Amino acid sequence: RYGICGAMETLLVDQRVAERFLPEMARRFQEKGVELRGCERTRAFIDAKPASEDDWHTEYLDAILSIRVVDDLDQAIEHINHYGSHHTDSIITEHQGQARQFMAEVDSASVMLNTPTCFADGFEYGLGAEIGISTDKLHARGPVGLEGLTCEKYVVIGDGQLRGQESC
């Protein structure tokens, strides 16, 4: 589903698996009518349109996928933190150390392990109907339900009390 806010727009592939992984992945996406755009290293393995700088931070809401081959996890995290929406990012790996590094260092409202990004949804998180999503770091971050849109108001009624023994 590409018309949702949790859709995958960019796929980062470790260079160690690119030659084996990309041809089959590309075949499956192209069978579904997905337009593939790739970096130079990606296009060495599959038929794809050249990716532009703008592609790395574009939310397409269309059947388009940008693919970049990266040297390692550090380069992938750097790419995500620079170009990403800070909404949802996922890593597919069997290596728990890399998974922990990804979860700790990626600056997104939701980070996932071996899970599709479409699960970034208030209902899936048990928040009830989702009102919206926030990528800010203050107040609400991530899927926002009704409770996340409320704030508290403190009403204090005094009769001349002092804080400690000092006047304010």
PENORBEL-V434171 format. One record per pair of residues at least 12 apart in sequence whose ideal C-beta (glycine too) atoms are under 10 Angstrom apart, sorted by the first residue. I is the first residue (numbers start at 1). J is the second residue. D is the distance in whole Angstrom. If there is no record, write none. Layout:
BEGIN
I_J_D + I_J_D
END
This chain:
BEGIN
1_116_9 + 1_118_6 + 2_32_10 + 2_34_8 + 2_59_10 + 2_60_7 + 2_61_7 + 2_62_6 + 2_63_5 + 2_64_8 + 2_65_9 + 2_118_10 + 3_60_10 + 3_61_5 + 3_62_8 + 3_63_9 + 4_61_8 + 4_117_9 + 4_118_6 + 4_120_9 + 4_121_9 + 5_59_8 + 5_61_9 + 5_85_8 + 5_87_6 + 5_88_8 + 5_117_9 + 5_118_9 + 5_120_8 + 5_121_9 + 5_130_10 + 5_132_9 + 5_133_6 + 5_143_10 + 6_85_10 + 6_87_7 + 6_88_5 + 6_90_9 + 6_110_8 + 6_112_10 + 6_116_8 + 6_117_5 + 6_118_5 + 6_119_7 + 6_120_4 + 6_121_7 + 6_124_10 + 6_133_9 + 6_143_9 + 7_59_8 + 7_60_8 + 7_61_7 + 7_62_9 + 7_63_10 + 7_64_10 + 7_65_9 + 7_87_10 + 7_88_9 + 7_116_10 + 7_117_7 + 7_118_7 + 8_60_10 + 8_65_7 + 8_66_10 + 8_88_9 + 8_89_10 + 8_90_8 + 8_116_8 + 8_117_6 + 8_118_9 + 9_37_10 + 9_55_8 + 9_56_9 + 9_57_9 + 9_58_6 + 9_59_6 + 9_60_5 + 9_61_9 + 9_62_9 + 9_64_7 + 9_65_7 + 9_66_6 + 9_83_10 + 9_84_9 + 9_85_8 + 9_117_10 + 10_37_9 + 10_51_9 + 10_55_8 + 10_56_6 + 10_57_8 + 10_58_9 + 10_60_10 + 10_65_7 + 10_66_5 + 10_67_7 + 10_68_7 + 10_79_8 + 10_80_8 + 10_83_7 + 10_84_8 + 10_85_10 + 10_89_9 + 11_25_8 + 11_29_9 + 11_36_9 + 11_38_9 + 11_42_9 + 11_65_6 + 11_66_7 + 11_67_5 + 11_68_8 + 11_69_10 + 11_92_10 + 12_39_10 + 12_56_10 + 12_66_10 + 12_67_8 + 12_68_5 + 12_69_8 + 12_70_5 + 12_73_9 + 12_75_8 + 12_76_5 + 12_77_9 + 12_79_6 + 12_80_7 + 12_89_9 + 12_91_9 + 13_25_8 + 13_38_10 + 13_39_10 + 13_41_9 + 13_42_7 + 13_45_9 + 13_67_7 + 13_68_7 + 13_69_5 + 13_70_7 + 13_76_9 + 13_92_10 + 14_69_8 + 14_70_6 + 14_71_8 + 14_72_7 + 14_73_8 + 14_75_9 + 14_76_7 + 14_93_9 + 14_98_9 + 15_41_7 + 15_69_5 + 15_70_7 + 15_71_6 + 15_72_8 + 15_75_9 + 16_69_10 + 16_71_9 + 16_72_9 + 17_69_9 + 18_41_7 + 18_42_7 + 18_44_8 + 18_45_6 + 18_46_9 + 18_67_9 + 18_68_10 + 18_69_5 + 18_70_9 + 19_44_9 + 19_45_6 + 19_69_9 + 20_45_9 + 21_45_9 + 21_46_10 + 21_69_10 + 22_36_9 + 22_38_8 + 22_41_10 + 22_42_7 + 22_43_10 + 22_44_9 + 22_45_4 + 22_46_5 + 22_48_9 + 22_67_7 + 22_69_8 + 23_45_6 + 23_46_6 + 23_47_10 + 24_46_10 + 25_45_10 + 25_46_8 + 25_65_9 + 25_67_8 + 26_38_9 + 26_42_9 + 26_45_8 + 26_46_4 + 26_47_7 + 26_48_7 + 26_65_9 + 26_67_8 + 27_46_9 + 27_47_10 + 29_46_9 + 29_48_10 + 29_63_9 + 29_65_6 + 29_67_9 + 30_46_9 + 30_47_8 + 30_48_9 + 32_63_7 + 33_63_6 + 34_62_9 + 34_63_5 + 34_64_7 + 34_65_5 + 35_48_8 + 35_49_7 + 35_60_9 + 35_62_8 + 35_63_6 + 35_64_5 + 35_65_7 + 35_66_10 + 36_48_4 + 36_49_7 + 36_51_9 + 36_63_10 + 36_64_8 + 36_65_6 + 36_66_8 + 36_67_6 + 37_49_5 + 37_50_7 + 37_51_4 + 37_52_8 + 37_55_5 + 37_56_10 + 37_58_10 + 37_60_10 + 37_64_7 + 37_65_7 + 37_66_5 + 37_67_7 + 37_68_10 + 38_50_7 + 38_51_5 + 38_55_9 + 38_65_9 + 38_66_7 + 38_67_4 + 38_68_7 + 38_69_8 + 39_51_5 + 39_55_9 + 39_56_9 + 39_66_8 + 39_67_7 + 39_68_5 + 39_69_6 + 39_70_9 + 40_68_10 + 40_69_9 + 41_67_9 + 41_68_8 + 41_69_4 + 41_70_9 + 41_71_10 + 42_66_9 + 42_67_5 + 42_68_6 + 42_69_5 + 43_67_9 + 43_69_9 + 44_69_8 + 45_67_9 + 45_69_8 + 46_67_8 + 48_65_9 + 48_66_9 + 48_67_7 + 49_64_9 + 49_66_9 + 51_65_10 + 51_66_5 + 51_67_7 + 51_68_7 + 52_66_9 + 53_83_9 + 54_66_10 + 54_83_10 + 55_67_10 + 55_68_9 + 55_83_9 + 56_68_7 + 56_79_7 + 56_80_10 + 56_82_8 + 56_83_4 + 56_84_9 + 57_82_8 + 57_83_4 + 57_84_7 + 57_85_8 + 58_83_9 + 58_85_10 + 59_85_6 + 59_87_9 + 66_83_9 + 68_83_9 + 72_98_9 + 73_91_8 + 73_93_9 + 73_95_9 + 73_97_9 + 73_98_5 + 73_99_10 + 73_101_6 + 73_102_7 + 73_105_9 + 74_101_8 + 74_105_9 + 76_89_9 + 76_91_8 + 76_98_9 + 76_102_8 + 76_105_10 + 76_106_9 + 77_89_9 + 77_91_9 + 77_98_10 + 77_101_7 + 77_102_7 + 77_104_9 + 77_105_5 + 77_106_6 + 77_107_9 + 78_105_9 + 80_102_9 + 80_105_9 + 80_106_5 + 80_107_8 + 80_108_7 + 80_111_9 + 81_105_8 + 81_106_7 + 81_107_5 + 81_108_9 + 82_107_10 + 84_106_8 + 84_107_8 + 84_108_6 + 84_135_9 + 85_108_8 + 85_109_9 + 85_133_10 + 85_135_6 + 86_106_9 + 86_107_6 + 86_108_5 + 86_109_6 + 86_110_10 + 86_134_10 + 86_135_4 + 86_136_9 + 86_137_9 + 86_141_9 + 87_108_6 + 87_109_6 + 87_110_7 + 87_117_8 + 87_120_7 + 87_133_7 + 87_134_9 + 87_135_6 + 87_142_8 + 87_143_10 + 88_106_10 + 88_108_6 + 88_109_7 + 88_110_4 + 88_111_8 + 88_112_7 + 88_115_10 + 88_116_10 + 88_117_5 + 88_118_9 + 88_119_8 + 88_120_4 + 88_121_9 + 88_133_9 + 88_135_9 + 88_142_8 + 88_143_9 + 89_102_8 + 89_103_10 + 89_106_5 + 89_107_9 + 89_108_5 + 89_109_9 + 89_110_8 + 89_111_6 + 89_112_7 + 89_117_7 + 89_120_9 + 90_102_9 + 90_106_9 + 90_108_9 + 90_110_9 + 90_111_7 + 90_112_4 + 90_113_7 + 90_114_8 + 90_115_6 + 90_116_7 + 90_117_5 + 90_118_10 + 90_119_9 + 90_120_9 + 91_103_8 + 91_106_8 + 91_111_8 + 91_112_7 + 91_113_6 + 91_114_8 + 91_115_9 + 92_112_9 + 92_113_8 + 92_114_6 + 92_115_9 + 92_116_9 + 93_113_7 + 93_114_7 + 94_114_9 + 96_113_9 + 98_113_10 + 99_111_9 + 99_112_10 + 99_113_5 + 99_114_8 + 100_113_9 + 107_135_9 + 107_137_9 + 108_120_9 + 108_135_8 + 108_141_9 + 108_142_9 + 109_133_7 + 109_134_7 + 109_135_5 + 109_136_9 + 109_137_9 + 109_140_9 + 109_141_5 + 109_142_4 + 109_143_8 + 109_144_10 + 110_124_10 + 110_125_8 + 110_133_9 + 110_135_10 + 110_141_9 + 110_142_5 + 110_143_8 + 120_133_8 + 120_142_7 + 120_143_7 + 121_133_9 + 121_142_10 + 121_143_6 + 122_142_8 + 122_143_4 + 122_144_7 + 122_145_5 + 122_146_9 + 122_148_8 + 123_143_8 + 123_145_9 + 124_143_8 + 125_142_8 + 125_143_6 + 125_145_8 + 126_143_10 + 126_145_9 + 127_142_9 + 127_143_6 + 127_144_8 + 127_145_3 + 127_146_8 + 127_147_7 + 127_148_7 + 128_143_10 + 128_145_5 + 128_146_6 + 128_147_8 + 129_145_7 + 129_146_7 + 130_142_10 + 130_143_5 + 130_144_7 + 130_145_6 + 130_146_9 + 130_148_10 + 131_143_9 + 131_144_5 + 131_145_6 + 131_146_6 + 131_147_10 + 131_148_7 + 131_149_6 + 132_144_5 + 132_145_9 + 132_148_9 + 132_149_8 + 133_148_10 + 134_148_8 + 134_149_10 + 139_151_8
END
